């Protein structure tokens, strides 16, 4: 699995997002390559094998309407993605 964290260098939120991703990958036991890439996006994005992890969630799974990325959101999305690849 390849996980890209897309971020704007002007926004410090990506450090927290990267920490959440690394923690979730470790806790779930997922084998993944994590790459941080600079972009022009206002908020950090987590892309797994080309799929936007957060925007790809169904509305009930994404209760946080302002798109703030939490550890729980990342963990749930990675877990769903890992199971879907089997």
C-alpha positions in Angstrom: 0.0 0.0 0.0 1.3 3.5 -0.9 0.0 6.4 1.3 0.7 9.9 0.1 0.1 12.8 2.5 -0.5 15.9 0.3 0.0 19.2 2.1 0.7 22.9 1.7 4.0 24.1 3.2 2.1 27.2 4.5 -0.1 25.0 6.7 1.3 23.2 9.7 -1.6 20.8 10.0 0.1 18.2 7.8 2.5 17.3 10.6 -0.4 16.2 12.8 -2.0 14.4 9.9 1.4 12.6 9.1 1.6 11.5 12.8 -2.0 10.2 12.7 -1.3 8.2 9.5 1.9 6.7 10.9 0.2 5.7 14.2 -2.8 4.2 12.4 -0.6 2.2 10.0 1.4 0.9 13.0 -1.6 0.1 15.1 -3.4 -1.7 12.3 -0.3 -3.6 11.2 -0.6 -2.4 7.6 2.5 -2.7 5.4 2.7 0.7 3.7 5.1 3.2 2.2 4.3 6.7 3.4 5.2 9.7 1.2 4.8 13.3 2.1 4.3 15.6 -0.9 3.9 19.3 -1.1 0.8 20.6 -3.0 -1.4 23.6 -3.2 -4.3 22.1 -1.2 -5.6 24.2 1.7 -6.1 21.1 4.0 -3.9 18.0 4.1 -5.1 15.1 2.0 -4.4 11.4 2.5 -4.3 9.4 -0.7 -4.0 5.6 -0.6 -3.0 3.9 -3.8 -4.4 6.9 -5.8 -7.7 7.0 -3.8 -8.5 10.1 -1.7 -9.1 8.5 1.6 -11.0 11.2 3.4 -13.2 12.5 0.6 -13.9 8.9 -0.5 -15.7 8.1 2.8 -19.4 7.8 2.8 -21.2 10.6 4.7 -22.2 8.5 7.7 -18.5 7.5 8.2 -17.4 11.1 7.9 -19.3 12.8 10.8 -16.9 15.7 10.9 -18.4 18.1 8.3 -15.6 20.6 8.3 -13.2 17.9 7.0 -10.8 18.3 9.9 -8.8 15.1 9.9 -8.7 13.2 13.2 -6.8 10.0 14.2 -10.1 8.1 14.4 -11.1 9.1 10.9 -7.8 8.1 9.4 -7.7 4.8 11.3 -11.2 3.9 10.2 -10.6 4.8 6.6 -7.3 2.9 6.5 -8.9 -0.1 8.1 -11.8 0.0 5.5 -9.3 0.4 2.7 -7.1 -2.5 3.9 -10.1 -4.9 4.1 -11.4 -3.8 0.7 -8.1 -4.8 -1.0 -8.6 -8.5 0.0 
